[in-house]
Amino acid sequence: MQRKLRIGLMFFLIILILLFVFVYKISYHIALTEIQEEKREHYEALDDFYWIEEEDGLVVVCYADKETVFDMTSISVKDLPITVQMEIDNGIRVNSLKQVYGFLENYSS
């Protein structure tokens, strides 16, 4: 009788552990999915417009938040026309990716 009780208790503990592992994996998957969705929404919001700025003497394209770098170019700011250099000092707001590539095409060597 006591042996059956031990086997039943062991079986119960194994089932309980498996249940905890299953619930943990499900909750982890749900949390990971939510984080990925938040990141996707964040980067979609950043795609609204871009900034062309100067960093370490080079032209840099940033997302709308002005912190996340979209593209680090090899275009030297000092090689640009003086009017463009002055605009880059303040940051040039560009409304589309097409305009970003147009600017980069115009001033790349």
C-alpha positions as CSV (number, residue, x, y, z in Angstrom):
1,M,0.0,0.0,0.0
2,Q,2.8,2.4,0.9
3,R,4.6,1.6,-2.4
4,K,1.4,2.6,-4.4
5,L,1.2,5.8,-2.4
6,R,4.9,6.7,-3.2
7,I,4.4,5.9,-6.9
8,G,1.2,8.0,-7.0
9,L,3.0,10.9,-5.2
10,M,6.0,10.7,-7.6
11,F,3.6,10.6,-10.6
12,F,1.7,13.6,-9.2
13,L,5.0,15.6,-8.7
14,I,6.2,14.7,-12.2
15,I,2.8,15.9,-13.7
16,L,3.0,19.1,-11.6
17,I,6.6,19.9,-12.7
18,L,5.6,19.3,-16.4
19,L,2.6,21.6,-15.9
20,F,4.8,24.3,-14.5
21,V,7.3,24.0,-17.4
22,F,4.4,24.1,-19.9
23,V,2.9,27.3,-18.3
24,Y,6.3,28.9,-18.1
25,K,7.0,28.2,-21.8
26,I,3.6,29.6,-22.8
27,S,4.0,32.8,-20.7
28,Y,7.6,33.2,-22.1
29,H,6.3,32.9,-25.7
30,I,3.5,35.4,-25.0
31,A,5.9,37.9,-23.5
32,L,8.4,37.5,-26.3
33,T,5.7,38.1,-28.9
34,E,4.6,41.3,-27.1
35,I,8.1,42.6,-27.0
36,Q,8.6,41.9,-30.7
37,E,5.3,43.7,-31.5
38,E,6.4,46.7,-29.5
39,K,9.7,46.9,-31.3
40,R,8.0,46.6,-34.7
41,E,5.6,49.4,-33.8
42,H,8.5,51.5,-32.5
43,Y,10.5,51.2,-35.7
44,E,7.4,51.8,-37.9
45,A,6.8,55.0,-36.0
46,L,10.4,56.0,-36.6
47,D,10.0,55.5,-40.4
48,D,7.7,58.6,-40.6
49,F,10.7,60.9,-41.5
50,Y,14.5,61.0,-41.2
51,W,17.2,63.5,-40.2
52,I,20.4,64.1,-42.1
53,E,23.1,65.2,-39.6
54,E,26.8,65.3,-39.0
55,E,28.7,63.0,-36.8
56,D,32.5,62.9,-36.6
57,G,32.7,64.9,-39.8
58,L,30.6,62.5,-41.8
59,V,27.0,62.6,-43.0
60,V,24.7,60.4,-40.9
61,V,21.0,59.6,-41.6
62,C,19.0,59.1,-38.4
63,Y,15.4,58.0,-37.8
64,A,12.9,60.6,-36.5
65,D,14.1,60.2,-32.9
66,K,17.4,61.7,-33.9
67,E,19.2,59.0,-31.9
68,T,18.8,55.8,-33.9
69,V,21.1,55.7,-36.8
70,F,19.6,54.6,-40.1
71,D,22.8,54.9,-42.2
72,M,26.3,56.0,-41.5
73,T,27.8,57.3,-44.8
74,S,31.3,57.9,-45.9
75,I,30.4,61.4,-47.2
76,S,32.5,64.1,-45.6
77,V,30.6,67.2,-44.5
78,K,33.5,69.5,-45.5
79,D,33.2,68.2,-49.1
80,L,29.6,69.5,-49.4
81,P,28.6,72.9,-50.6
82,I,28.7,75.5,-47.8
83,T,24.9,76.0,-47.9
84,V,24.4,72.3,-47.3
85,Q,27.0,72.3,-44.5
86,M,25.0,75.0,-42.8
87,E,21.7,73.1,-43.2
88,I,23.3,69.9,-41.8
89,D,24.5,71.8,-38.7
90,N,20.8,72.2,-37.8
91,G,19.8,68.9,-39.2
92,I,17.9,68.4,-42.4
93,R,14.5,66.8,-42.0
94,V,13.7,64.5,-44.9
95,N,10.2,63.1,-45.3
96,S,10.8,59.9,-47.2
97,L,13.3,57.3,-47.8
98,K,13.3,58.2,-51.5
99,Q,14.4,61.7,-50.6
100,V,17.2,60.3,-48.3
101,Y,18.6,58.2,-51.2
102,G,18.2,61.2,-53.5
103,F,20.3,63.4,-51.2
104,L,22.9,60.7,-50.7
105,E,23.1,60.1,-54.5
106,N,23.6,63.8,-55.2
107,Y,26.5,64.2,-52.7
108,S,28.3,60.8,-52.8
109,S,31.4,60.6,-54.9
